[in-house]
Amino acid sequence: MAIEKLNALVIGRRDNGQSLNIGGELCTRLTTSRWHLGCVLTSSLVEIHNDAGVSVHVYDPTNPQEFKDIVEVVKPHIGFVCIPTRDCGETALAYTRTLIDAGAKVATAEKGMAAWQFDKIRPFISSVDLSAAVGGGNAFLYTLKRRHLKGRRITIRAVLNTTNNNIAWEVGDGGSSIDWAVRIASMIGIAEPLKPGQKPNPITIINGELWDTVLKICALMNFVFADDEYLLPTVFGEPAQINEHDLARITSVNDRRRVVVTITNIPSDVDDDDDLIAPMHAQFGQYHITFGFKSIRTGTVLDKWLPAGINNGVLLKEDGHVYYFGGPGAGPATVDALMIGAKELLNID
C-alpha cells in the first residue's frame, strides 16, 4: 500500500538570491516520498505545487485574507513558520492561528510568539512544536517540561544563543579576528537576519543576539514554568547593549567570556556577578534570571561544561543532582528540529 504523502506549507524562504536560510533548507528536505511540498511563501511571492506543476504569484504578507485563501487551496497537514522575529510575535501568531483553524499542525523556529504571545497559543499548544525556536536540535523546552521542575529546587545554567558564544569562541579560542568571526556567523546562517540596509558589523550583530537571548529565555520560562502569568521581554527593561570598549573585553584572549543564562530559585546560586558585560536581570515568581558575558575561570564547573563552537547547552541542578544536555544549536540543527517536531505532531516515523 502506498504511503500517503503529507502536504507541507513553508513560510519564510529567502527570496533575495542569498544562500539558503532555514526555510530554504527545509524545502530541500521536503522532497522525499513521505512529503509533498505543497506551498512555499517568501516575502513577496507564493509558489503553489500541485499535479499541474508549479505556479508562482505575487504575495502580499500584510493581507491576512490572502494567506487564508492559500491555506484553503493547499490544505496542508503541516505548516512550517520560519520567519525572522521582527515584531512581538504577532505575524507568526496570525499564520499559526490560520493554520490551526484549517486543521493543520505547526512547527516553528520563530521565538517571538512564545515570548510575547504565549497566552494566545497556549489553548492549542498541543498542535504547535516550538523545539526549533529554543535550542536548535536539542529540544530544551520539551526535555525540561517533562522533568516537572515546578516546585523543585533548581538551577539552570544555559547557553541559548549560539551566535554570540561562537563569535567569542572563534576569537578567543580559535584565533580569528572579530570581523571575520562575525562575517562567518552571518554567512553560515547562525546570526539573526539583519534588517534591510544593515551590515554585519560586530556591535550590531552582538547586540541583536543579546535581544534574541531575552526572547528565548521568555519562551523557555513560559513553556516550562508558567501557570497563569507569563514572562514578557519587557520585564528585563531596556535591552543590554555593548560598546567598543566592551567588544575589546569580550574578544580578549586573556578574559574568556561567554553569554551564560542563570535561572534559579536557590538564593546561593543567584548570579550577582558585578563583572558581567551587558548584564540583564529579571524576576519571575520564585525564579531569579540573569545573563550577560561572563568571565569563565579555568577549572570551574562552567569551564568544564561550556559548549564550544556552534552549540547550545543546559546544565541543570535539580534537588542536588546535576544533569547536562546539549549539542548543535543553529543552522542545519534548526532544520532538523523542525522536521522532527513535524513528525511528532503528525505521529509518523
C-alpha positions as CSV (number, residue, x, y, z in Angstrom):
1,M,0.0,0.0,0.0
2,A,1.3,3.4,-0.9
3,I,2.1,5.8,1.9
4,E,0.0,8.9,2.0
5,K,2.2,12.0,1.2
6,L,2.0,14.6,3.9
7,N,1.3,18.1,2.4
8,A,3.6,20.8,3.8
9,L,3.5,24.6,3.6
10,V,6.7,26.5,4.2
11,I,6.6,30.2,5.3
12,G,9.8,32.2,5.1
13,R,12.1,31.0,2.3
14,R,14.5,33.8,1.5
15,D,13.8,35.3,-1.9
16,N,16.8,37.7,-2.5
17,G,19.3,35.3,-4.0
18,Q,21.4,34.8,-0.9
19,S,22.4,31.4,0.4
20,L,19.7,29.2,1.7
21,N,18.1,30.2,5.0
22,I,16.2,27.9,7.3
23,G,13.1,28.0,5.1
24,G,15.1,27.3,2.0
25,E,17.0,24.4,3.5
26,L,13.7,23.0,4.8
27,C,12.3,23.0,1.3
28,T,15.2,20.8,0.2
29,R,14.4,18.3,2.9
30,L,10.7,18.0,1.9
31,T,11.4,16.1,-1.3
32,T,11.3,12.5,-0.1
33,S,8.5,10.0,-0.8
34,R,6.9,10.9,2.5
35,W,6.4,14.6,1.8
36,H,4.7,16.8,-0.7
37,L,5.9,20.4,-0.7
38,G,2.5,22.0,-1.5
39,C,3.3,25.6,-1.0
40,V,6.2,28.0,-0.3
41,L,5.9,31.6,0.7
42,T,8.6,34.2,0.5
43,S,8.3,37.9,1.5
44,S,6.8,38.7,-1.9
45,L,5.9,35.5,-3.8
46,V,3.8,32.4,-3.3
47,E,4.6,29.1,-5.1
48,I,1.8,26.5,-5.3
49,H,3.0,23.0,-6.2
50,N,0.4,20.5,-7.5
51,D,-0.1,17.9,-10.2
52,A,-0.2,20.6,-12.8
53,G,3.3,21.8,-11.8
54,V,4.4,24.9,-10.1
55,S,2.6,28.3,-10.3
56,V,4.1,31.5,-8.9
57,H,2.1,34.5,-7.9
58,V,2.7,37.8,-6.2
59,Y,2.0,37.6,-2.5
60,D,1.2,40.3,0.0
61,P,2.1,39.2,3.5
62,T,0.2,42.1,5.0
63,N,-3.1,40.8,3.7
64,P,-4.4,38.0,6.1
65,Q,-7.1,37.0,3.7
66,E,-4.6,36.1,1.0
67,F,-3.0,33.6,3.4
68,K,-6.4,32.2,4.4
69,D,-7.2,31.7,0.7
70,I,-3.8,30.0,0.1
71,V,-4.3,27.6,3.0
72,E,-7.8,26.7,1.7
73,V,-6.4,25.8,-1.7
74,V,-3.3,23.9,-0.4
75,K,-4.9,22.2,2.6
76,P,-1.6,21.4,4.3
77,H,-1.2,18.8,7.0
78,I,1.7,20.8,8.5
79,G,2.8,24.5,8.3
80,F,6.4,25.5,8.9
81,V,6.8,29.1,10.2
82,C,10.4,30.1,9.6
83,I,10.2,33.9,9.5
84,P,12.6,36.1,11.4
85,T,11.3,37.8,14.5
86,R,10.7,41.4,13.5
87,D,7.7,42.2,15.7
88,C,6.3,40.9,19.0
89,G,5.3,37.6,17.5
90,E,2.0,38.9,16.0
91,T,2.9,37.8,12.5
92,A,3.8,34.3,13.5
93,L,0.7,34.1,15.6
94,A,-1.5,35.1,12.7
95,Y,0.0,32.4,10.5
96,T,-0.3,29.9,13.3
97,R,-3.9,30.6,14.1
98,T,-4.9,30.4,10.4
99,L,-3.2,27.0,10.0
100,I,-4.6,25.6,13.2
101,D,-8.1,26.8,12.3
102,A,-7.7,24.9,9.0
103,G,-6.8,21.7,10.8
104,A,-3.1,21.8,10.2
105,K,-0.3,21.4,12.7
106,V,2.5,24.0,13.1
107,A,6.3,23.7,13.6
108,T,8.0,27.0,14.1
109,A,11.5,28.4,14.5
110,E,10.1,31.9,15.4
111,K,10.6,32.6,19.1
112,G,8.7,35.9,19.4
113,M,5.4,34.2,19.5
114,A,6.3,32.1,22.5
115,A,8.0,35.1,24.2
116,W,5.2,37.7,23.7
117,Q,2.1,35.8,22.8
118,F,2.2,32.6,24.9
119,D,-1.2,33.2,26.5
120,K,-2.7,33.2,23.0
121,I,-1.1,30.0,21.8
122,R,-1.5,28.0,25.0
123,P,-5.0,26.8,24.2
124,F,-3.7,24.9,21.1
125,I,-0.1,24.3,22.2
126,S,-0.5,20.6,21.6
127,S,-0.7,21.3,17.9
128,V,2.4,23.5,17.8
129,D,6.0,22.4,18.1
130,L,8.4,25.0,19.4
131,S,11.6,22.9,19.5
132,A,13.4,24.8,16.8
133,A,12.7,28.2,18.5
134,V,14.9,27.5,21.5
135,G,17.9,25.2,21.5
136,G,18.1,24.2,17.8
137,G,18.2,20.4,17.6
138,N,18.3,20.0,21.4
139,A,14.6,20.3,22.3
140,F,15.4,22.0,25.6
141,L,11.8,23.1,26.1
142,Y,10.4,19.6,26.0
143,T,13.2,18.0,27.9
144,L,12.8,20.4,30.8
145,K,9.0,20.3,30.6
146,R,9.0,16.6,31.0
147,R,11.0,16.8,34.2
148,H,8.2,18.6,36.0
149,L,10.6,21.1,37.6
150,K,8.0,23.5,39.2
151,G,8.2,23.3,42.9
152,R,11.7,21.8,42.9
153,R,15.0,23.5,44.0
154,I,16.7,24.1,40.6
155,T,19.4,26.0,39.0
156,I,19.7,26.1,35.2
157,R,22.9,27.4,33.6
158,A,22.3,27.7,29.8
159,V,23.7,28.7,26.5
160,L,20.7,29.6,24.5
161,N,22.3,31.8,21.8
162,T,24.8,30.1,19.6
163,T,26.0,33.1,17.7
164,N,27.5,35.3,20.4
165,N,29.2,32.4,22.1
166,N,30.5,31.1,18.8
167,I,31.9,34.6,17.9
168,A,33.7,34.8,21.3
169,W,34.9,31.2,20.9
170,E,36.2,31.8,17.4
171,V,38.2,34.9,18.5
172,G,39.4,33.7,22.0
173,D,40.0,30.0,21.3
174,G,40.2,29.9,17.5
175,G,42.4,32.9,16.9
176,S,40.1,34.6,14.4
177,S,39.6,38.3,14.1
178,I,36.3,39.7,15.4
179,D,35.3,40.9,11.9
180,W,36.0,37.5,10.4
181,A,34.1,35.7,13.1
182,V,31.0,37.9,12.6
183,R,31.2,37.7,8.9
184,I,31.3,33.9,9.1
185,A,28.3,33.8,11.5
186,S,26.3,35.8,9.0
187,M,27.4,33.7,6.0
188,I,26.6,30.3,7.5
189,G,23.2,31.5,8.8
190,I,23.6,31.2,12.6
191,A,23.2,35.0,13.1
192,E,19.8,36.6,13.2
193,P,18.9,38.1,9.8
194,L,19.8,41.8,9.6
195,K,17.2,44.5,8.8
196,P,17.3,45.8,5.3
197,G,20.3,48.1,4.8
198,Q,22.2,46.8,7.9
199,K,25.7,45.5,7.5
200,P,27.1,42.7,9.7
201,N,29.4,44.7,11.9
202,P,30.3,43.2,15.3
203,I,28.4,45.5,17.6
204,T,25.2,45.4,15.6
205,I,25.3,41.6,15.4
206,I,26.2,41.0,19.1
207,N,23.5,43.5,20.4
208,G,20.9,41.9,18.2
209,E,21.8,38.4,19.5
210,L,21.5,39.7,23.1
211,W,17.9,40.5,22.4
212,D,17.5,37.1,20.8
213,T,18.6,35.6,24.2
214,V,15.9,37.6,26.0
215,L,13.2,36.2,23.7
216,K,14.5,32.6,24.2
217,I,14.5,32.9,27.9
218,C,10.9,34.2,27.9
219,A,9.9,31.3,25.6
220,L,11.6,28.8,27.9
221,M,10.1,30.2,31.1
222,N,6.6,30.4,29.6
223,F,6.6,26.9,28.3
224,V,8.3,25.1,31.2
225,F,7.3,27.1,34.3
226,A,4.4,29.4,33.6
227,D,0.9,28.9,35.0
228,D,-1.4,31.9,34.5
229,E,1.2,34.6,34.4
230,Y,3.8,34.8,31.6
231,L,7.3,36.3,31.4
232,L,7.4,39.1,28.8
233,P,10.6,40.6,27.4
234,T,9.7,44.0,28.9
235,V,10.4,42.6,32.4
236,F,14.2,42.8,31.5
237,G,13.9,46.5,31.0
238,E,15.9,48.3,28.3
239,P,17.9,45.8,26.1
240,A,21.5,45.4,27.0
241,Q,23.9,47.0,24.5
242,I,27.7,46.7,24.2
243,N,30.1,49.4,23.0
244,E,33.6,49.4,21.6
245,H,35.2,49.1,25.0
246,D,33.0,46.1,25.8
247,L,33.9,44.5,22.5
248,A,37.6,44.6,23.3
249,R,37.0,42.9,26.6
250,I,34.7,40.2,25.1
251,T,37.2,39.3,22.5
252,S,40.3,39.4,24.8
253,V,42.2,36.1,24.8
254,N,43.1,36.8,28.5
255,D,39.4,37.2,29.6
256,R,37.4,34.2,28.3
257,R,33.8,35.3,28.2
258,R,30.6,33.6,27.2
259,V,26.9,34.5,27.4
260,V,25.6,32.3,30.2
261,V,22.0,32.4,31.4
262,T,21.3,31.6,35.0
263,I,17.8,30.6,36.2
264,T,17.4,29.6,39.8
265,N,15.2,29.6,42.9
266,I,18.2,28.8,45.1
267,P,19.4,32.1,46.7
268,S,23.0,31.0,46.9
269,D,23.1,30.3,43.2
270,V,21.8,33.7,42.0
271,D,24.4,35.1,39.6
272,D,25.1,38.6,41.1
273,D,28.5,38.8,39.3
274,D,29.3,42.5,39.1
275,D,31.8,41.8,36.3
276,L,29.2,40.7,33.8
277,I,29.3,42.6,30.5
278,A,25.9,43.6,29.1
279,P,24.0,42.2,32.2
280,M,20.3,41.7,32.2
281,H,18.1,40.6,35.2
282,A,14.5,39.6,35.7
283,Q,12.4,38.1,38.4
284,F,9.7,35.6,37.5
285,G,7.8,34.3,40.5
286,Q,10.3,32.4,42.6
287,Y,12.9,32.4,39.8
288,H,15.9,34.8,39.5
289,I,17.1,35.2,36.0
290,T,20.5,36.7,35.0
291,F,22.6,36.7,31.9
292,G,25.5,38.5,30.2
293,F,29.0,38.0,29.0
294,K,30.5,36.1,32.0
295,S,34.2,35.6,32.5
296,I,34.8,31.8,32.7
297,R,37.6,30.8,35.1
298,T,39.7,27.8,34.2
299,G,38.9,24.6,36.1
300,T,35.4,25.7,37.2
301,V,32.3,23.7,36.6
302,L,31.3,26.2,33.9
303,D,34.7,25.9,32.2
304,K,34.4,22.1,32.0
305,W,30.8,22.2,30.8
306,L,30.7,25.1,28.5
307,P,29.7,24.1,24.9
308,A,32.2,25.1,22.2
309,G,31.6,26.2,18.6
310,I,28.0,26.2,17.3
311,N,26.4,24.5,20.3
312,N,23.8,25.2,22.9
313,G,23.6,23.5,26.3
314,V,21.9,23.3,29.6
315,L,23.5,22.4,32.9
316,L,20.6,21.5,35.3
317,K,21.0,21.2,39.0
318,E,17.8,19.6,40.3
319,D,17.4,18.8,44.1
320,G,21.2,18.4,44.3
321,H,21.6,16.2,41.2
322,V,23.4,17.6,38.1
323,Y,22.4,16.8,34.5
324,Y,23.8,18.1,31.2
325,F,22.3,18.0,27.7
326,G,23.2,19.9,24.6
327,G,24.5,19.9,21.1
328,P,24.3,21.8,17.8
329,G,22.1,24.9,18.3
330,A,21.8,26.7,14.9
331,G,21.8,26.3,11.1
332,P,21.1,22.7,10.0
333,A,20.3,21.7,13.6
334,T,17.3,24.1,13.5
335,V,16.0,22.4,10.3
336,D,16.4,19.0,12.0
337,A,14.3,20.3,14.9
338,L,11.6,21.5,12.5
339,M,11.5,18.1,10.8
340,I,11.5,16.1,14.0
341,G,8.8,18.3,15.5
342,A,6.6,17.9,12.4
343,K,6.9,14.1,12.6
344,E,6.0,14.1,16.2
345,L,2.9,16.3,15.6
346,L,1.8,14.1,12.8
347,N,2.7,10.9,14.7
348,I,4.9,9.5,11.9
349,D,8.4,7.9,11.9
